[in-house]
Amino acid sequence: MHVAALLPRNLLAHLRIVLGGQHALSAVGNAAELHTLLRSSDIDVMIVDPAMHVGSSGVALDEVMATHPQVPAIAYTTLTPAAMRQVVQLAHVGLQHVVLNRFDDEPSRFLDLIERAPAYPIAEAMLRELATPLRALPVMVIRAIEQLFRSPARVKNAQELASLAGMIPRTLHRHLMPVGLQTRQLLICARLLRTYTLVQEPSVRVKEVALKLGYADPDHLTEQLREWTGCSPRDLRSSLTPDRFVRMLASHLWRANAEHGVKNAKPA
């Protein structure tokens, strides 16, 4: 998981303790920097102090949240009247969670909230499509694939996916092959799923989406999308429901594996 934080030093220090080494953390100094980070990186959750609503940049936090509605936000702040007024204002642009310093920021509880905040229903729908073959895999492999679909920008290649599973790529391949799955196809599928979510943001460009997901060439993302679904990025906004998109990706996934001679290349 990749967490973006706009917090004062004391709250940021505690957040680092909460996250430990389990998740990536990118700290910014104002709302303008947060906006820039959200445009260039695939962020799973932003944690902000409403007291830092407007800094020297002149960009307001509620503007940033309204521009990036797909990124869940958690307010982490000190209990003051001013902070609570800003919490109410941010609630109008999607803020759903508030954590108060020294009241309910106990590390395990806070971490649980952070890990539950990113809700990508389309990724969960794909994992349900894969439920049958996943059940036949070792637990560590299942968890690695779940992490891939929930945070695809954090898994850049087969080596990193295998590392998440605690093994080398060759061993991961040996586990996946009997259940009709391939590492490369899983990586592409996860990125295309996140593409669907990211292109729903107002005024986002394909180039920005490609950058977030690790594509050096935006055209490569568009080509993969057309190959797998026959659709353009614009179609994802206008004519495809999430359920239909998941079915199209799942159909291509099993078809591609069958063409490569992978046995059992379709869920039972």
C-alpha positions as CSV (number, residue, x, y, z in Angstrom):
1,M,0.0,0.0,0.0
2,H,1.2,3.5,-0.8
3,V,0.1,6.2,1.7
4,A,0.3,9.9,1.1
5,A,0.5,12.1,4.2
6,L,0.0,15.9,4.7
7,L,0.7,16.1,8.4
8,P,2.7,18.2,10.9
9,R,5.9,16.7,12.2
10,N,4.5,15.2,15.4
11,L,1.6,13.4,13.7
12,L,3.8,12.3,10.8
13,A,6.3,10.8,13.3
14,H,3.5,8.7,14.9
15,L,2.1,7.7,11.5
16,R,5.6,6.3,10.6
17,I,5.4,4.2,13.8
18,V,1.9,3.0,12.8
19,L,3.0,2.0,9.3
20,G,6.3,0.4,10.3
21,G,7.9,-1.2,7.3
22,Q,4.7,-2.7,5.9
23,H,3.6,0.2,3.6
24,A,5.2,3.0,1.6
25,L,4.8,6.5,2.9
26,S,5.2,9.7,0.9
27,A,5.0,12.9,3.0
28,V,4.2,16.3,1.5
29,G,4.3,19.8,2.9
30,N,1.1,21.4,1.5
31,A,-2.0,20.7,-0.5
32,A,-0.4,21.7,-3.8
33,E,2.4,19.1,-3.2
34,L,-0.3,16.5,-2.4
35,H,-2.2,17.3,-5.6
36,T,1.0,16.8,-7.6
37,L,1.8,13.5,-5.9
38,L,-1.8,12.2,-6.5
39,R,-1.4,13.1,-10.2
40,S,1.9,11.3,-10.6
41,S,1.6,8.3,-8.2
42,D,-0.9,5.5,-7.6
43,I,-1.8,6.4,-4.0
44,D,-4.0,4.0,-2.1
45,V,-5.0,6.4,0.8
46,M,-4.3,9.9,1.8
47,I,-3.9,10.9,5.5
48,V,-4.3,14.6,6.1
49,D,-4.5,17.1,9.0
50,P,-7.5,19.4,8.2
51,A,-5.7,22.1,10.2
52,M,-3.3,22.3,7.2
53,H,-6.3,23.0,5.0
54,V,-4.6,26.0,3.1
55,G,-0.9,26.6,3.2
56,S,1.4,29.1,1.5
57,S,0.6,27.4,-1.8
58,G,-2.9,28.8,-1.8
59,V,-4.3,25.4,-2.9
60,A,-7.1,24.2,-0.6
61,L,-7.3,20.6,0.7
62,D,-10.9,20.3,-0.2
63,E,-10.1,21.2,-3.8
64,V,-7.5,18.4,-3.9
65,M,-9.9,15.8,-2.4
66,A,-12.6,16.9,-4.9
67,T,-10.2,16.5,-7.8
68,H,-9.2,13.0,-6.7
69,P,-12.4,11.4,-5.4
70,Q,-11.1,7.8,-6.0
71,V,-8.5,8.1,-3.3
72,P,-9.9,7.5,0.2
73,A,-9.0,10.1,2.8
74,I,-8.5,9.8,6.5
75,A,-8.3,13.0,8.7
76,Y,-5.7,12.7,11.4
77,T,-5.7,15.7,13.6
78,T,-5.5,17.2,17.1
79,L,-8.9,18.0,18.7
80,T,-9.4,21.8,18.4
81,P,-12.4,23.8,17.3
82,A,-10.6,25.0,14.1
83,A,-9.7,21.4,13.1
84,M,-13.3,20.2,13.7
85,R,-14.7,23.0,11.5
86,Q,-12.3,21.9,8.7
87,V,-13.4,18.2,9.2
88,V,-17.0,19.2,8.6
89,Q,-15.9,21.1,5.4
90,L,-13.9,18.1,4.1
91,A,-16.9,15.8,4.8
92,H,-18.7,17.5,2.0
93,V,-16.0,16.2,-0.5
94,G,-15.9,12.7,0.7
95,L,-14.0,12.5,4.0
96,Q,-15.3,9.5,6.0
97,H,-12.8,8.8,8.7
98,V,-11.4,10.9,11.5
99,V,-8.6,9.9,13.9
100,L,-7.8,12.1,16.8
101,N,-4.3,12.3,18.2
102,R,-3.9,10.8,21.7
103,F,-7.5,9.6,21.6
104,D,-7.9,6.9,19.0
105,D,-4.5,6.6,17.2
106,E,-3.3,3.5,19.0
107,P,-1.0,1.9,16.4
108,S,-2.8,-1.4,15.7
109,R,-6.2,0.2,15.6
110,F,-5.0,3.0,13.4
111,L,-3.2,0.6,11.0
112,D,-6.3,-1.5,10.7
113,L,-8.3,1.5,9.6
114,I,-5.6,2.5,7.1
115,E,-5.5,-1.0,5.6
116,R,-9.3,-1.1,5.3
117,A,-9.7,2.4,3.8
118,P,-8.8,1.6,0.2
119,A,-12.0,0.1,-1.2
120,Y,-11.6,-0.9,-4.9
121,P,-14.7,-3.0,-5.6
122,I,-13.6,-3.8,-9.1
123,A,-10.4,-5.4,-7.7
124,E,-12.4,-7.5,-5.3
125,A,-14.8,-8.5,-8.1
126,M,-11.8,-9.8,-10.1
127,L,-10.5,-11.7,-7.1
128,R,-13.9,-13.4,-6.8
129,E,-13.6,-14.4,-10.5
130,L,-10.3,-16.0,-9.6
131,A,-11.6,-17.6,-6.4
132,T,-11.6,-21.2,-7.7
133,P,-7.9,-21.4,-8.9
134,L,-6.8,-19.3,-6.0
135,R,-8.1,-21.8,-3.5
136,A,-5.6,-24.4,-4.9
137,L,-2.6,-22.2,-4.3
138,P,-0.4,-21.8,-1.1
139,V,-1.5,-19.1,1.2
140,M,1.5,-16.9,0.6
141,V,0.8,-17.0,-3.2
142,I,-2.8,-16.0,-2.6
143,R,-1.8,-13.1,-0.5
144,A,0.7,-11.9,-3.0
145,I,-1.9,-12.0,-5.8
146,E,-4.4,-10.1,-3.5
147,Q,-1.8,-7.4,-2.9
148,L,-1.1,-7.2,-6.6
149,F,-4.7,-6.5,-7.5
150,R,-5.3,-4.1,-4.6
151,S,-2.1,-2.1,-5.2
152,P,-0.7,-2.9,-8.7
153,A,1.7,0.0,-8.9
154,R,3.7,-1.5,-6.0
155,V,4.4,-4.7,-8.0
156,K,6.4,-3.8,-11.0
157,N,7.4,-7.3,-12.4
158,A,7.4,-11.0,-11.9
159,Q,10.4,-10.8,-9.5
160,E,8.5,-8.5,-7.2
161,L,5.4,-10.6,-7.2
162,A,7.4,-13.7,-6.4
163,S,9.2,-11.8,-3.6
164,L,5.8,-11.0,-2.1
165,A,5.0,-14.7,-2.1
166,G,8.4,-15.5,-0.5
167,M,9.8,-17.4,-3.4
168,I,11.7,-17.0,-6.7
169,P,9.9,-16.4,-10.0
170,R,10.4,-20.0,-11.3
171,T,8.8,-21.4,-8.2
172,L,5.9,-19.0,-8.4
173,H,5.4,-20.1,-12.0
174,R,5.3,-23.7,-11.0
175,H,2.5,-23.0,-8.5
176,L,0.5,-20.9,-11.0
177,M,0.7,-23.1,-14.1
178,P,-1.4,-26.0,-12.9
179,V,-4.3,-23.7,-12.0
180,G,-4.3,-21.9,-15.3
181,L,-2.5,-18.6,-14.3
182,Q,0.5,-16.8,-15.6
183,T,2.5,-14.1,-13.8
184,R,2.6,-11.7,-16.8
185,Q,-1.1,-12.0,-17.5
186,L,-1.9,-11.3,-13.8
187,L,0.3,-8.2,-13.8
188,I,-1.4,-6.8,-16.9
189,C,-4.9,-7.6,-15.6
190,A,-4.2,-5.9,-12.3
191,R,-3.0,-2.7,-14.0
192,L,-5.9,-2.6,-16.4
193,L,-8.3,-3.0,-13.4
194,R,-6.7,0.0,-11.7
195,T,-6.8,1.9,-15.0
196,Y,-10.6,1.6,-14.9
197,T,-10.7,3.3,-11.4
198,L,-8.1,6.0,-12.2
199,V,-9.8,7.2,-15.4
200,Q,-13.0,7.9,-13.5
201,E,-11.3,11.0,-11.9
202,P,-12.3,14.3,-13.5
203,S,-10.0,15.6,-16.2
204,V,-7.4,12.8,-15.7
205,R,-5.3,12.1,-18.8
206,V,-4.2,8.7,-20.0
207,K,-0.6,9.8,-19.8
208,E,-1.0,10.4,-16.0
209,V,-2.7,7.1,-15.5
210,A,0.1,5.3,-17.4
211,L,2.8,7.1,-15.3
212,K,1.1,6.1,-12.0
213,L,1.0,2.4,-13.1
214,G,4.6,2.3,-14.2
215,Y,4.3,2.5,-18.0
216,A,7.1,4.3,-19.8
217,D,5.0,4.7,-22.9
218,P,1.3,5.7,-22.4
219,D,0.5,4.1,-25.8
220,H,1.5,0.7,-24.3
221,L,-1.3,1.0,-21.8
222,T,-3.8,1.9,-24.5
223,E,-2.6,-1.0,-26.7
224,Q,-3.0,-3.5,-23.8
225,L,-6.4,-2.2,-23.0
226,R,-7.5,-2.6,-26.6
227,E,-5.9,-6.1,-26.9
228,W,-7.7,-7.3,-23.7
229,T,-11.1,-5.6,-24.2
230,G,-11.3,-3.9,-27.6
231,C,-12.0,-0.6,-25.7
232,S,-10.3,2.7,-25.4
233,P,-9.7,4.6,-22.2
234,R,-12.6,6.9,-23.1
235,D,-14.9,3.8,-23.3
236,L,-14.1,3.0,-19.6
237,R,-15.7,6.3,-18.6
238,S,-18.7,6.2,-20.9
239,S,-19.9,2.8,-21.8
240,L,-18.6,0.1,-19.6
241,T,-19.9,-0.9,-16.2
242,P,-17.4,-2.3,-13.7
243,D,-19.0,-5.8,-13.8
244,R,-18.8,-5.9,-17.6
245,F,-15.2,-4.8,-17.6
246,V,-14.2,-7.5,-15.0
247,R,-15.9,-10.1,-17.2
248,M,-14.1,-8.9,-20.3
249,L,-10.7,-9.1,-18.5
250,A,-11.4,-12.5,-17.0
251,S,-12.4,-13.9,-20.4
252,H,-9.2,-12.6,-21.9
253,L,-7.2,-13.9,-19.0
254,W,-8.4,-17.5,-19.4
255,R,-8.3,-17.3,-23.2
256,A,-4.7,-16.1,-23.2
257,N,-3.6,-18.8,-20.8
258,A,-5.3,-21.5,-22.9
259,E,-3.5,-20.2,-26.1
260,H,-0.2,-20.6,-24.3
261,G,-1.1,-24.2,-23.4
262,V,-1.7,-23.7,-19.7
263,K,-3.8,-26.5,-18.4
264,N,-7.0,-25.9,-16.5
265,A,-7.0,-22.3,-18.0
266,K,-10.6,-21.7,-16.9
267,P,-12.2,-21.7,-13.4
268,A,-14.3,-24.7,-12.7
